[in-house]
């Protein structure tokens, strides 16, 4: 991992933790604007790390809910629709 990726990932991790403390689910956008003013390269690494970490959180939540439903006999949660095949 390059220094830019390491810095972006560490800042993303700290920002996501701060988002919970601050109770602002879009706070990363503000941090991103601060980064953008100085380093588009770091912004790209930061935003990639934010997107990956947020996606992992959503996927983990879905997994936890699906497992809990399977154990309790409840209906499994719905996965998002798959639009990759095209069409409407």
C-alpha positions as CSV (number, residue, x, y, z in Angstrom):
1,X,0.0,0.0,0.0
2,X,1.4,3.4,-0.9
3,X,1.7,6.3,1.5
4,X,-1.3,8.0,-0.1
5,X,-3.4,4.9,0.3
6,X,-2.3,4.4,3.9
7,X,-3.1,8.1,4.7
8,X,-6.4,8.0,2.9
9,X,-7.4,4.7,4.6
10,X,-6.4,5.9,8.1
11,X,-8.2,9.2,7.6
12,X,-11.3,7.4,6.3
13,X,-11.3,5.2,9.4
14,X,-11.0,8.1,11.7
15,X,-13.7,10.1,9.8
16,X,-16.2,7.2,10.0
17,X,-15.6,7.0,13.7
18,X,-16.1,10.8,14.0
19,X,-19.3,10.6,12.0
20,X,-20.8,8.4,14.8
21,X,-19.7,10.8,17.5
22,X,-20.8,13.9,15.6
23,X,-24.0,12.2,14.4
24,X,-23.5,13.4,10.8
25,X,-23.7,10.6,8.2
26,X,-22.4,12.9,5.5
27,X,-19.4,14.4,7.5
28,X,-17.0,12.6,5.2
29,X,-18.0,15.0,2.4
30,X,-16.9,18.0,4.5
31,X,-13.6,16.2,5.2
32,X,-13.3,15.5,1.5
33,X,-13.7,19.2,0.6
34,X,-10.8,20.0,3.0
35,X,-8.6,17.4,1.4
36,X,-9.6,18.5,-2.2
37,X,-8.3,22.0,-1.5
38,X,-4.8,20.6,-1.1
39,X,-4.5,17.2,-2.7
40,X,-6.8,15.6,-5.3
41,X,-4.6,12.5,-5.1
42,X,-5.3,12.1,-1.4
43,X,-9.0,12.8,-2.0
44,X,-9.2,9.9,-4.4
45,X,-7.6,7.5,-1.9
46,X,-9.8,8.9,0.9
47,X,-13.0,8.6,-1.0
48,X,-12.2,5.1,-2.2
49,X,-11.5,4.0,1.4
50,X,-14.8,5.7,2.6
51,X,-16.8,3.9,-0.2
52,X,-15.2,0.5,0.6
53,X,-15.7,0.8,4.3
54,X,-19.3,2.0,4.0
55,X,-20.1,-0.8,1.5
56,X,-18.5,-3.3,4.0
57,X,-20.7,-2.0,6.8
58,X,-23.9,-2.3,4.7
59,X,-22.9,-5.8,3.6
60,X,-22.0,-6.9,7.1
61,X,-25.3,-5.6,8.4
62,X,-27.2,-7.5,5.7
63,X,-25.2,-10.7,6.5
64,X,-25.9,-10.3,10.2
65,X,-29.6,-9.8,9.5
66,X,-29.8,-12.8,7.2
67,X,-28.1,-15.1,9.7
68,X,-30.3,-13.9,12.5
69,X,-33.4,-14.5,10.3
70,X,-32.2,-18.0,9.4
71,X,-31.6,-18.9,13.1
72,X,-35.0,-17.6,14.2
73,X,-37.0,-18.8,11.2
74,X,-38.0,-15.2,10.2
75,X,-38.0,-14.0,6.6
76,X,-34.5,-13.1,5.3
77,X,-33.9,-9.4,4.4
78,X,-34.3,-8.4,0.8
79,X,-31.1,-7.7,-1.1
80,X,-31.0,-4.7,-3.4
81,X,-32.2,-5.2,-6.9
82,X,-29.7,-6.3,-9.5
83,X,-29.6,-3.7,-12.3
84,X,-26.4,-5.0,-13.8
85,X,-28.2,-6.9,-16.5
86,X,-29.6,-3.7,-18.0
87,X,-33.2,-2.9,-18.8
88,X,-35.6,-1.2,-16.6
